[in-house]
């Protein structure tokens, strides 16, 4: 019997996911703005057969409202500036040949035509390796950069996102696969019957089309989605090929896995049409004790006030700084952003009876994702258990700093996964869909033409 195969993404949260990771003696702090490092990390990921590299993005300096108000704590936070990821993907496509290239672009502060065209173009440049991480903007600071005084309401963001996706997907079907004849003898460049106007007229968008980019090498770019709230789960079941989620407990991960996949049927999709990939942050040592020492060293670099400032973005509506550090985590009012992450933090605090400071330091270390501290064998055990118990199809690997932890996971954990027969030893194909085991979605007009011919 063939063993289930694990999928792995390299989530490049440069200069590091841990808020003090950039201070580590081995860290290259300049990885946030040095494209040479982006390329080296991508090539390292491809060498070790990861499915994707994955870039998170925001269109603001996170915490900029606090900075404007004079909170100098923010000056000690990293991940303040970053290169625009889709431009990086286009460049990285030239220096790689197999690995998937996925980047975030918000539906809240973009237009569907631009997004459809941008990601289609990268899919052509990369010969079918592009993916779009569809998000609704959880960082409230973004709104002020786009003519708004306050962030768009959570429900309204998801309503817009659903229509946004439908427009993008429609534009991606503007051209059937064999539309372009390029017939020199007849002088006919394309078959007009295989070009399609979208003519979308909805609440948020009026878009005529067609897209001025042809059908892409993998049919259309892969769509990833990261929301885990109720609207986020529904959006994922409807739109996503890959779901990037934050899950820290096995049973909660199994519930999420079953719930999201269980919603796909009503959208005409199957369980295999969607891959669930939680984030993990590995801290690797030759022994469990050495790994714990490495984690403790990182935590020692993190000042308490910086940790508290990082937690503050999930606590809008109360002054988190006014509560006792060693007292219980206070109940938080419902957020208008990062709802699922806020719930995960509160559930963790209550389950483990954590103090406010303990919660702040945990969030700063992992941003809500699961931290795995141990030997390569221990980490492989944990990943294998989640795979075999239907808690995940794979994982996004998020490192505390770069490049050493990423090198360690790639050279120590991946060979262990391969020895167990649950991770590839060669890429299955050339496109991202082939390597993820996802079907190529049929062009809607081609499908209609085929159905009509069969009647």
C-alpha positions in Angstrom: 0.0 0.0 0.0 1.4 3.4 -1.0 1.9 5.7 2.0 0.3 9.1 2.1 2.8 11.7 0.9 3.5 14.9 2.9 3.5 18.3 1.2 5.9 21.0 2.4 6.0 24.7 1.8 8.8 27.0 2.7 7.1 30.0 4.3 9.7 32.7 3.9 8.9 35.0 6.8 12.1 37.0 6.4 14.1 38.1 8.4 12.5 35.6 10.8 9.2 34.6 12.3 10.4 35.0 15.9 10.3 38.7 16.7 13.8 38.5 18.2 15.1 36.0 15.8 17.0 38.7 13.8 19.1 39.3 16.9 20.5 35.7 17.0 24.3 35.5 16.3 23.6 33.2 13.3 20.9 35.4 11.8 21.3 37.3 8.6 19.2 40.3 9.5 19.2 41.8 6.0 17.2 38.9 4.4 14.1 41.1 4.5 15.4 43.4 1.7 18.2 41.5 0.0 16.8 39.8 -3.1 19.9 37.7 -3.4 18.9 35.9 -0.2 15.4 35.4 -1.5 16.8 33.6 -4.5 19.3 31.6 -2.5 16.5 30.4 -0.1 14.2 29.5 -3.1 17.0 27.5 -4.7 17.7 25.8 -1.4 14.0 24.9 -1.1 14.0 23.5 -4.6 17.1 21.5 -4.0 15.3 19.8 -1.1 12.1 19.3 -3.0 9.7 21.6 -1.2 6.4 22.0 -3.0 6.3 25.8 -2.7 7.9 28.9 -1.4 5.3 31.1 0.2 5.3 34.8 0.9 3.0 36.6 3.3 2.4 40.3 2.6 0.8 43.4 3.9 0.4 46.8 2.3 1.4 48.8 5.4 4.0 49.0 8.1 2.4 46.9 10.8 1.9 48.9 13.9 2.3 52.2 12.1 -0.6 53.8 14.0 1.2 53.0 17.3 4.5 54.4 15.9 2.7 57.6 14.9 1.3 57.8 18.4 4.9 57.7 19.8 5.2 54.0 20.8 9.0 53.5 20.4 8.7 49.9 21.4 7.9 49.3 17.7 11.3 50.3 16.6 12.6 47.0 18.0 10.3 44.9 15.9 11.5 43.3 12.7 9.4 42.5 9.6 8.5 46.2 9.1 9.7 46.4 5.5 9.6 43.8 2.7 10.0 43.5 -1.0 6.7 43.3 -3.0 6.3 39.6 -3.4 4.8 39.2 -6.8 7.7 41.1 -8.4 10.0 38.8 -6.5 8.2 35.7 -7.7 8.6 36.8 -11.3 12.4 37.2 -10.8 12.7 33.9 -8.8 10.9 32.0 -11.6 13.9 32.5 -13.8 16.3 31.1 -11.2 14.2 28.0 -10.4 12.6 25.2 -12.5 10.2 23.1 -10.3 9.3 24.7 -7.0 5.9 26.4 -6.7 5.9 30.2 -6.2 3.1 31.5 -4.0 2.5 35.1 -2.8 -0.2 37.0 -0.9 -2.4 39.6 -2.5 -5.3 41.1 -0.7 -8.8 41.3 -2.1 -9.6 44.3 0.1 -7.1 46.7 -1.5 -6.8 45.4 -5.1 -8.9 45.1 -8.2 -9.7 41.6 -9.7 -8.4 42.4 -13.2 -5.0 43.4 -12.0 -4.7 40.3 -9.8 -5.8 38.0 -12.5 -3.3 39.5 -15.0 -0.4 39.6 -12.5 -0.6 36.0 -11.4 -1.4 34.7 -14.9 1.7 36.4 -16.1 3.9 34.8 -13.4 2.4 31.4 -14.2 3.5 31.9 -17.8 7.0 33.1 -16.8 7.4 30.1 -14.5 5.8 27.5 -16.9 3.0 26.7 -14.5 4.3 27.1 -11.0 2.4 30.2 -9.6 0.0 30.5 -6.8 -2.1 33.3 -5.3 -2.7 33.5 -1.6 -6.1 35.1 -1.3 -6.5 37.2 1.9 -8.9 39.8 3.1 -6.3 42.0 4.9 -6.1 41.4 8.7 -3.8 44.3 9.4 -5.8 47.3 10.4 -3.0 49.7 9.5 -3.6 49.0 5.8 -6.9 50.8 5.6 -5.3 54.2 6.1 -3.2 53.8 2.9 -6.3 53.3 0.8 -8.6 56.3 1.5 -10.2 54.8 4.6 -10.2 56.0 8.2 -11.1 52.6 9.6 -10.7 49.0 8.5 -13.4 47.5 6.4 -15.8 45.4 8.5 -14.9 41.7 8.7 -18.2 40.4 7.1 -17.9 43.0 4.3 -14.3 42.0 3.6 -15.4 38.4 3.0 -18.4 39.3 0.9 -16.1 41.3 -1.3 -13.5 38.5 -1.4 -16.1 36.0 -2.6 -17.1 38.2 -5.5 -13.5 39.2 -6.1 -12.5 35.5 -6.5 -15.4 34.8 -8.9 -14.3 37.7 -11.1 -10.7 36.5 -11.1 -11.7 32.9 -11.8 -13.9 34.1 -14.6 -11.2 36.2 -16.2 -8.8 33.2 -16.0 -11.3 31.4 -18.3 -11.4 34.3 -20.9 -9.5 32.1 -23.4 -9.9 28.4 -24.1 -6.7 26.4 -24.3 -6.6 26.2 -28.1 -7.9 29.7 -28.8 -4.7 31.0 -30.3 -4.2 29.7 -33.9 -1.3 32.0 -35.0 -2.0 30.7 -38.5 0.3 32.5 -40.9 -1.3 31.2 -44.1 -4.8 32.3 -43.2 -3.7 35.4 -41.3 -5.9 34.5 -38.4 -4.3 35.0 -35.0 -7.1 33.6 -32.7 -10.4 31.8 -32.8 -12.9 34.4 -31.8 -15.4 31.7 -30.7 -12.9 30.7 -28.0 -12.5 34.2 -26.5 -15.1 35.0 -23.9 -16.3 38.3 -22.3 -17.0 38.0 -18.6 -19.5 40.8 -18.4 -19.7 40.6 -14.6 -22.1 43.1 -12.9 -22.1 42.6 -9.1 -22.3 44.5 -5.9 -18.6 45.3 -5.7 -17.3 44.9 -9.3 -18.3 45.6 -12.8 -15.8 43.9 -15.1 -16.2 43.3 -18.8 -13.1 41.3 -19.7 -11.6 39.4 -21.4 -8.3 39.1 -19.7 -5.4 40.1 -22.0 -3.3 37.0 -20.9 -4.0 33.6 -22.4 -4.8 30.4 -20.4 -1.9 29.5 -18.3 0.3 26.3 -18.4 -1.4 24.8 -15.4 -4.9 25.9 -16.5 -5.0 28.6 -13.9 -2.8 29.6 -10.9 -3.2 27.6 -7.7 -5.3 29.5 -5.1 -4.2 29.4 -1.4 -6.3 30.8 1.4 -5.4 31.5 5.0 -8.6 32.4 7.0 -9.8 30.0 9.7 -12.9 31.9 10.9 -16.3 30.7 9.9 -16.4 32.9 6.8 -12.8 32.0 6.1 -13.6 28.3 6.2 -16.5 28.8 3.8 -14.3 30.8 1.5 -11.6 28.2 1.6 -14.0 25.3 0.7 -15.3 27.4 -2.2 -12.1 28.8 -3.6 -8.9 27.3 -2.2 -6.6 24.6 -3.6 -4.4 25.0 -0.5 -5.3 26.2 3.0 -2.6 27.7 5.2 -3.8 27.6 8.7 -2.5 27.9 12.3 -3.3 24.8 14.3 -1.4 23.8 17.5 -3.4 20.9 18.9 -4.0 17.5 17.1 -7.7 17.2 17.8 -8.4 20.8 16.8 -6.4 20.3 13.6 -8.4 17.1 12.8 -11.7 19.0 13.3 -10.6 21.8 11.0 -9.3 19.4 8.4 -12.6 17.5 8.4 -14.8 20.6 8.5 -13.2 22.4 5.6 -12.9 19.4 3.4 -16.5 18.4 4.3 -17.8 21.7 2.9 -16.3 21.2 -0.6 -19.0 19.0 -2.0 -21.6 21.7 -2.1 -19.3 23.6 -4.4 -18.9 20.7 -6.8 -15.5 19.8 -5.4 -13.9 16.7 -3.9 -11.8 16.1 -0.7 -8.7 15.8 -2.9 -9.3 19.2 -4.5 -8.0 21.0 -1.3 -4.7 20.6 0.7 -4.6 21.6 4.3 -1.2 22.8 5.4 -0.7 24.2 8.9 2.3 26.3 9.8 5.1 24.8 12.0 8.2 26.5 13.5 11.0 24.0 14.0 13.8 24.4 16.6 16.2 21.5 16.0 18.9 20.0 18.2 20.9 16.8 18.2 19.1 16.0 21.5 15.9 17.2 23.0 17.9 19.1 25.6 20.0 20.9 23.0 16.8 21.9 21.1 15.3 23.3 24.3 18.5 25.3 24.9 18.3 26.8 21.4 14.7 27.8 22.1 15.5 29.3 25.5 18.4 31.3 23.9 15.9 32.8 21.4 13.4 33.7 24.0 16.1 35.4 26.1 16.6 37.8 23.2 13.0 39.0 23.4 12.2 41.9 25.8 8.9 41.7 27.6 7.7 45.0 26.4 8.3 44.1 22.7 6.4 40.8 23.3 3.5 42.7 24.7 3.5 45.2 21.8 3.3 42.2 19.4 0.3 40.8 21.2 -1.4 44.2 21.2 -2.5 44.0 17.6 -4.8 41.1 18.5 -6.3 43.1 21.5 -7.8 46.2 19.9 -10.5 47.6 22.1 -8.6 47.2 25.4 -5.4 48.6 26.8 -3.4 45.4 27.1 -0.5 47.4 28.7 -2.7 48.3 31.7 -3.1 44.7 32.9 -0.7 42.9 35.3 2.0 41.0 33.3 1.8 38.0 35.7 -2.0 38.0 35.9 -4.4 36.0 33.7 -4.9 36.8 30.1 -8.0 39.2 30.0 -11.0 38.4 27.8 -10.8 40.2 24.5 -13.5 42.0 22.7 -14.4 40.6 19.3 -11.8 41.7 16.7 -12.5 43.2 13.3 -9.2 41.6 12.0 -7.4 38.3 12.5 -10.5 36.8 14.2 -9.4 33.2 14.0 -5.9 34.0 15.3 -7.4 35.9 18.2 -9.6 32.9 19.1 -6.6 30.5 18.9 -4.7 32.8 21.3 -7.5 32.9 23.8 -8.1 29.2 23.6 -4.4 28.5 24.2 -4.3 30.9 27.2 -7.4 29.3 28.9 -6.4 25.7 28.2 -2.9 26.2 29.6 -3.8 28.7 32.3 -1.3 31.2 31.0 -0.4 34.6 32.3 -0.6 37.7 30.1 3.2 37.7 29.7 3.4 34.0 28.9 0.8 34.5 26.1 2.7 37.6 24.8 6.0 35.7 24.6 4.4 32.7 23.0 2.7 34.8 20.3 5.9 36.7 19.6 7.8 33.4 19.2 5.4 31.7 16.9 2.7 34.2 15.7 0.1 31.6 16.7 1.7 28.6 14.9 2.9 25.4 16.4 6.5 25.4 17.7 8.2 22.0 17.5 11.3 21.8 19.7 13.3 18.6 19.4 15.4 16.2 17.4 14.9 15.6 13.7 13.3 12.2 14.6 10.9 13.8 17.1 9.8 16.5 14.5 9.4 13.8 11.8 7.3 11.8 14.3 4.9 14.7 14.9 4.5 15.5 11.2 3.9 11.9 10.4 1.2 11.5 13.1 -0.7 14.6 11.8 -0.5 13.3 8.3 -1.7 9.8 9.1 -4.5 11.0 11.5 -6.0 13.3 8.9 -5.0 16.5 10.7 -2.9 17.9 7.7 -1.9 17.1 4.1 1.4 18.9 4.7 3.0 21.8 6.5 4.4 25.3 5.9 7.8 25.5 7.5 8.3 28.9 9.2 11.7 29.6 10.6 12.7 31.8 13.5 15.5 33.4 11.5 17.5 32.7 8.3 19.3 30.8 6.9 20.5 28.3 9.6 17.1 26.9 10.9 15.9 26.5 7.3 19.1 24.7 6.4 18.7 22.5 9.5 15.1 21.5 8.7 16.1 20.8 5.0 19.2 18.7 5.7 18.1 16.9 8.9 14.3 16.5 8.9 13.5 16.1 5.2 15.9 13.1 4.8 14.2 11.5 7.8 10.8 12.0 6.2 12.2 10.5 3.0 13.5 7.4 4.9 10.0 6.9 6.2 8.6 7.0 2.6 6.3 9.9 3.3 8.1 12.6 1.3 9.2 12.6 -2.3 12.7 11.9 -3.5 12.0 13.7 -6.9 9.4 16.1 -8.2 6.4 14.4 -9.8 6.0 17.0 -12.5 6.9 20.5 -13.7 3.8 22.4 -12.6 2.7 23.3 -9.1 -0.6 21.4 -9.6 1.2 18.3 -10.7 3.4 18.3 -7.6 0.6 19.1 -5.2 -1.6 16.4 -6.8 -4.3 18.8 -7.8 -6.4 18.4 -10.9 -6.3 21.0 -13.7 -9.7 22.9 -13.6 -11.4 22.7 -17.0 -12.2 26.0 -18.7 -15.9 26.6 -18.1 -16.6 27.3 -21.7 -14.7 24.2 -22.9 -16.7 22.2 -20.4 -20.0 23.7 -21.7 -19.0 23.0 -25.3 -18.2 19.4 -24.4 -21.4 18.9 -22.5 -23.4 20.3 -25.4 -21.7 18.1 -27.9 -22.5 15.0 -25.7 -26.3 15.8 -25.7 
